[in-house]
Amino acid sequence: MPADVYGPHDQGPDSHGPHGAPTAPAVTVESVAPVSRAGLVEVDGAGDGERAGWQTQLRARGYRLTPQRQLVLEAVAKLGHATPEAIVTEVRRTATAVNISTVYRTLDLLEELGLVSHAHLTHGAPTYHVTGGDRHIHLVCGGCGAINELSPDRLSGLVDDLRRELGFTVNVDHVALAGRCADCSARAGG
């Protein structure tokens, strides 16, 4: 399967997020969380190696790992598949002044840089997860809400057919399949 099928793609600056939302003043978290010698805020949720990796990736692209970016990345890493609302709630445990528009702007940038990815797992807000682990598609149970991850290789035949027959390249990072898990199907009688 071609490598670009699994990679992020540029959807432009208006692809998602509340663009045009009111901006908030910069928030620093140094006053609410201890800072290490490397300048990184010490917050539970991500290991030193993960933080250093984020810092390296951001610097390679001309950005810094600001306290806000770090807190958002750590919240996404801790929560797994999380909505912006859940992320801002987690971030506010450390930095109470961070607002939802800051989180959305940060998520937009982090996704553009390939550090997080989003998928629409329900009819509501998108959910975000940290990239870098195993790529996966999402199986979303409409009965209990369980989210299971599945290797995108399971869709390789369909993805190859779509490319060959229609010239369509699937970005599997955003694939979510809705249905019923085995337990809910058994409870429903089939």
DOFIBA-543248 format. One record per residue (C-alpha): residue number from 1; residue in three letters; x, y, z. Coordinates in nm, 2 decimals, always signed. Layout:
<sites>
+-----+------+--------+--------+--------+
: seq : type :   east :  north :     up :
+-----+------+--------+--------+--------+
: NUM :  ALA :      X :      Y :      Z :
...
+-----+------+--------+--------+--------+
</sites>
This chain:
<sites>
+-----+------+--------+--------+--------+
: seq : type :   east :  north :     up :
+-----+------+--------+--------+--------+
:   1 :  MET :  +0.00 :  +0.00 :  +0.00 :
:   2 :  PRO :  +0.14 :  +0.35 :  -0.09 :
:   3 :  ALA :  +0.30 :  +0.53 :  +0.21 :
:   4 :  ASP :  +0.09 :  +0.85 :  +0.16 :
:   5 :  VAL :  -0.23 :  +0.66 :  +0.23 :
:   6 :  TYR :  -0.12 :  +0.64 :  +0.60 :
:   7 :  GLY :  +0.02 :  +0.99 :  +0.63 :
:   8 :  PRO :  -0.14 :  +1.32 :  +0.72 :
:   9 :  HIS :  -0.24 :  +1.54 :  +0.44 :
:  10 :  ASP :  -0.28 :  +1.92 :  +0.42 :
:  11 :  GLN :  -0.64 :  +2.02 :  +0.43 :
:  12 :  GLY :  -0.57 :  +2.39 :  +0.45 :
:  13 :  PRO :  -0.60 :  +2.63 :  +0.73 :
:  14 :  ASP :  -0.98 :  +2.62 :  +0.74 :
:  15 :  SER :  -1.03 :  +2.24 :  +0.76 :
:  16 :  HIS :  -1.15 :  +2.23 :  +1.12 :
:  17 :  GLY :  -1.15 :  +2.41 :  +1.45 :
:  18 :  PRO :  -1.32 :  +2.73 :  +1.55 :
:  19 :  HIS :  -1.12 :  +2.97 :  +1.33 :
:  20 :  GLY :  -1.21 :  +3.33 :  +1.41 :
:  21 :  ALA :  -1.28 :  +3.25 :  +1.77 :
:  22 :  PRO :  -1.19 :  +3.52 :  +2.01 :
:  23 :  THR :  -0.83 :  +3.50 :  +2.12 :
:  24 :  ALA :  -0.71 :  +3.50 :  +2.48 :
:  25 :  PRO :  -0.40 :  +3.64 :  +2.63 :
:  26 :  ALA :  -0.10 :  +3.41 :  +2.65 :
:  27 :  VAL :  -0.11 :  +3.19 :  +2.96 :
:  28 :  THR :  +0.20 :  +3.07 :  +3.14 :
:  29 :  VAL :  +0.20 :  +2.78 :  +3.37 :
:  30 :  GLU :  +0.53 :  +2.84 :  +3.54 :
:  31 :  SER :  +0.35 :  +2.98 :  +3.84 :
:  32 :  VAL :  +0.14 :  +2.68 :  +3.89 :
:  33 :  ALA :  +0.37 :  +2.39 :  +3.80 :
:  34 :  PRO :  +0.74 :  +2.34 :  +3.87 :
:  35 :  VAL :  +0.97 :  +2.39 :  +3.57 :
:  36 :  SER :  +1.26 :  +2.15 :  +3.50 :
:  37 :  ARG :  +1.61 :  +2.27 :  +3.40 :
:  38 :  ALA :  +1.52 :  +2.20 :  +3.03 :
:  39 :  GLY :  +1.23 :  +2.45 :  +3.06 :
:  40 :  LEU :  +0.96 :  +2.19 :  +3.05 :
:  41 :  VAL :  +0.67 :  +2.20 :  +3.29 :
:  42 :  GLU :  +0.66 :  +1.90 :  +3.52 :
:  43 :  VAL :  +0.31 :  +1.75 :  +3.48 :
:  44 :  ASP :  +0.20 :  +1.39 :  +3.52 :
:  45 :  GLY :  +0.09 :  +1.22 :  +3.20 :
:  46 :  ALA :  +0.39 :  +1.21 :  +2.97 :
:  47 :  GLY :  +0.74 :  +1.07 :  +3.02 :
:  48 :  ASP :  +1.06 :  +1.27 :  +2.98 :
:  49 :  GLY :  +1.13 :  +1.09 :  +2.66 :
:  50 :  GLU :  +0.79 :  +1.18 :  +2.51 :
:  51 :  ARG :  +0.83 :  +1.54 :  +2.61 :
:  52 :  ALA :  +1.19 :  +1.55 :  +2.46 :
:  53 :  GLY :  +1.05 :  +1.40 :  +2.14 :
:  54 :  TRP :  +0.78 :  +1.67 :  +2.12 :
:  55 :  GLN :  +1.04 :  +1.94 :  +2.18 :
:  56 :  THR :  +1.27 :  +1.80 :  +1.91 :
:  57 :  GLN :  +0.99 :  +1.77 :  +1.66 :
:  58 :  LEU :  +0.86 :  +2.12 :  +1.72 :
:  59 :  ARG :  +1.21 :  +2.27 :  +1.71 :
:  60 :  ALA :  +1.28 :  +2.09 :  +1.38 :
:  61 :  ARG :  +0.99 :  +2.28 :  +1.23 :
:  62 :  GLY :  +1.08 :  +2.62 :  +1.38 :
:  63 :  TYR :  +0.84 :  +2.61 :  +1.69 :
:  64 :  ARG :  +0.90 :  +2.59 :  +2.06 :
:  65 :  LEU :  +0.74 :  +2.36 :  +2.31 :
:  66 :  THR :  +0.55 :  +2.63 :  +2.49 :
:  67 :  PRO :  +0.38 :  +2.55 :  +2.82 :
:  68 :  GLN :  +0.04 :  +2.56 :  +2.65 :
:  69 :  ARG :  +0.15 :  +2.32 :  +2.37 :
:  70 :  GLN :  +0.30 :  +2.09 :  +2.63 :
:  71 :  LEU :  -0.01 :  +2.09 :  +2.85 :
:  72 :  VAL :  -0.23 :  +2.01 :  +2.55 :
:  73 :  LEU :  +0.00 :  +1.73 :  +2.43 :
:  74 :  GLU :  +0.02 :  +1.58 :  +2.77 :
:  75 :  ALA :  -0.36 :  +1.60 :  +2.81 :
:  76 :  VAL :  -0.41 :  +1.43 :  +2.48 :
:  77 :  ALA :  -0.15 :  +1.16 :  +2.56 :
:  78 :  LYS :  -0.31 :  +1.10 :  +2.90 :
:  79 :  LEU :  -0.67 :  +1.09 :  +2.78 :
:  80 :  GLY :  -0.62 :  +0.89 :  +2.46 :
:  81 :  HIS :  -0.91 :  +0.97 :  +2.23 :
:  82 :  ALA :  -1.04 :  +1.30 :  +2.37 :
:  83 :  THR :  -1.26 :  +1.59 :  +2.26 :
:  84 :  PRO :  -1.13 :  +1.95 :  +2.29 :
:  85 :  GLU :  -1.37 :  +1.99 :  +2.59 :
:  86 :  ALA :  -1.21 :  +1.70 :  +2.77 :
:  87 :  ILE :  -0.87 :  +1.83 :  +2.69 :
:  88 :  VAL :  -0.94 :  +2.18 :  +2.82 :
:  89 :  THR :  -1.08 :  +2.03 :  +3.14 :
:  90 :  GLU :  -0.76 :  +1.82 :  +3.19 :
:  91 :  VAL :  -0.53 :  +2.12 :  +3.11 :
:  92 :  ARG :  -0.72 :  +2.34 :  +3.36 :
:  93 :  ARG :  -0.61 :  +2.11 :  +3.64 :
:  94 :  THR :  -0.27 :  +2.27 :  +3.59 :
:  95 :  ALA :  -0.34 :  +2.60 :  +3.43 :
:  96 :  THR :  -0.68 :  +2.74 :  +3.51 :
:  97 :  ALA :  -0.66 :  +3.04 :  +3.28 :
:  98 :  VAL :  -0.64 :  +2.83 :  +2.96 :
:  99 :  ASN :  -0.96 :  +2.86 :  +2.75 :
: 100 :  ILE :  -1.12 :  +2.64 :  +2.48 :
: 101 :  SER :  -1.01 :  +2.87 :  +2.20 :
: 102 :  THR :  -0.64 :  +2.83 :  +2.31 :
: 103 :  VAL :  -0.69 :  +2.45 :  +2.31 :
: 104 :  TYR :  -0.85 :  +2.45 :  +1.96 :
: 105 :  ARG :  -0.57 :  +2.68 :  +1.81 :
: 106 :  THR :  -0.31 :  +2.46 :  +1.97 :
: 107 :  LEU :  -0.47 :  +2.14 :  +1.84 :
: 108 :  ASP :  -0.49 :  +2.29 :  +1.49 :
: 109 :  LEU :  -0.12 :  +2.36 :  +1.50 :
: 110 :  LEU :  -0.02 :  +2.03 :  +1.65 :
: 111 :  GLU :  -0.22 :  +1.85 :  +1.39 :
: 112 :  GLU :  -0.07 :  +2.05 :  +1.11 :
: 113 :  LEU :  +0.28 :  +1.95 :  +1.25 :
: 114 :  GLY :  +0.18 :  +1.59 :  +1.27 :
: 115 :  LEU :  +0.19 :  +1.56 :  +1.65 :
: 116 :  VAL :  -0.18 :  +1.48 :  +1.69 :
: 117 :  SER :  -0.45 :  +1.35 :  +1.47 :
: 118 :  HIS :  -0.83 :  +1.38 :  +1.49 :
: 119 :  ALA :  -1.12 :  +1.16 :  +1.39 :
: 120 :  HIS :  -1.49 :  +1.21 :  +1.41 :
: 121 :  LEU :  -1.60 :  +0.91 :  +1.62 :
: 122 :  THR :  -1.95 :  +1.05 :  +1.70 :
: 123 :  HIS :  -2.18 :  +1.32 :  +1.57 :
: 124 :  GLY :  -2.03 :  +1.56 :  +1.82 :
: 125 :  ALA :  -1.68 :  +1.71 :  +1.85 :
: 126 :  PRO :  -1.38 :  +1.54 :  +1.69 :
: 127 :  THR :  -1.16 :  +1.34 :  +1.92 :
: 128 :  TYR :  -0.78 :  +1.38 :  +1.92 :
: 129 :  HIS :  -0.50 :  +1.14 :  +1.99 :
: 130 :  VAL :  -0.12 :  +1.17 :  +1.99 :
: 131 :  THR :  +0.05 :  +1.04 :  +1.67 :
: 132 :  GLY :  +0.36 :  +0.83 :  +1.66 :
: 133 :  GLY :  +0.22 :  +0.51 :  +1.79 :
: 134 :  ASP :  +0.06 :  +0.25 :  +1.58 :
: 135 :  ARG :  -0.16 :  +0.39 :  +1.31 :
: 136 :  HIS :  -0.52 :  +0.27 :  +1.35 :
: 137 :  ILE :  -0.88 :  +0.30 :  +1.24 :
: 138 :  HIS :  -1.16 :  +0.33 :  +1.49 :
: 139 :  LEU :  -1.44 :  +0.09 :  +1.55 :
: 140 :  VAL :  -1.71 :  +0.28 :  +1.74 :
: 141 :  CYS :  -2.00 :  +0.09 :  +1.92 :
: 142 :  GLY :  -2.33 :  +0.28 :  +1.89 :
: 143 :  GLY :  -2.46 :  +0.07 :  +2.18 :
: 144 :  CYS :  -2.21 :  +0.12 :  +2.46 :
: 145 :  GLY :  -1.98 :  +0.38 :  +2.31 :
: 146 :  ALA :  -1.67 :  +0.16 :  +2.32 :
: 147 :  ILE :  -1.39 :  +0.26 :  +2.09 :
: 148 :  ASN :  -1.16 :  -0.02 :  +1.96 :
: 149 :  GLU :  -0.86 :  +0.03 :  +1.74 :
: 150 :  LEU :  -0.79 :  -0.18 :  +1.44 :
: 151 :  SER :  -0.49 :  -0.20 :  +1.21 :
: 152 :  PRO :  -0.55 :  +0.00 :  +0.89 :
: 153 :  ASP :  -0.41 :  -0.30 :  +0.70 :
: 154 :  ARG :  -0.75 :  -0.46 :  +0.74 :
: 155 :  LEU :  -0.88 :  -0.20 :  +0.49 :
: 156 :  SER :  -0.59 :  -0.23 :  +0.25 :
: 157 :  GLY :  -0.80 :  -0.41 :  -0.02 :
: 158 :  LEU :  -1.07 :  -0.14 :  -0.02 :
: 159 :  VAL :  -0.81 :  +0.14 :  -0.01 :
: 160 :  ASP :  -0.62 :  -0.02 :  -0.30 :
: 161 :  ASP :  -0.95 :  -0.07 :  -0.50 :
: 162 :  LEU :  -1.05 :  +0.30 :  -0.44 :
: 163 :  ARG :  -0.71 :  +0.42 :  -0.56 :
: 164 :  ARG :  -0.70 :  +0.20 :  -0.86 :
: 165 :  GLU :  -1.06 :  +0.24 :  -0.97 :
: 166 :  LEU :  -1.13 :  +0.60 :  -0.87 :
: 167 :  GLY :  -0.80 :  +0.76 :  -0.82 :
: 168 :  PHE :  -0.91 :  +0.83 :  -0.46 :
: 169 :  THR :  -0.65 :  +0.83 :  -0.18 :
: 170 :  VAL :  -0.79 :  +0.74 :  +0.16 :
: 171 :  ASN :  -0.64 :  +0.90 :  +0.47 :
: 172 :  VAL :  -0.70 :  +0.62 :  +0.71 :
: 173 :  ASP :  -0.61 :  +0.83 :  +1.01 :
: 174 :  HIS :  -0.96 :  +0.97 :  +1.00 :
: 175 :  VAL :  -1.15 :  +0.65 :  +0.94 :
: 176 :  ALA :  -1.41 :  +0.56 :  +1.20 :
: 177 :  LEU :  -1.65 :  +0.27 :  +1.15 :
: 178 :  ALA :  -1.98 :  +0.28 :  +1.34 :
: 179 :  GLY :  -2.16 :  -0.04 :  +1.44 :
: 180 :  ARG :  -2.21 :  -0.26 :  +1.74 :
: 181 :  CYS :  -1.95 :  -0.44 :  +1.94 :
: 182 :  ALA :  -1.98 :  -0.82 :  +2.01 :
: 183 :  ASP :  -2.13 :  -0.77 :  +2.35 :
: 184 :  CYS :  -2.39 :  -0.52 :  +2.24 :
: 185 :  SER :  -2.47 :  -0.74 :  +1.94 :
: 186 :  ALA :  -2.52 :  -1.04 :  +2.16 :
: 187 :  ARG :  -2.74 :  -0.84 :  +2.40 :
: 188 :  ALA :  -2.95 :  -0.72 :  +2.10 :
: 189 :  GLY :  -2.99 :  -1.08 :  +1.98 :
: 190 :  GLY :  -2.77 :  -1.07 :  +1.68 :
+-----+------+--------+--------+--------+
</sites>
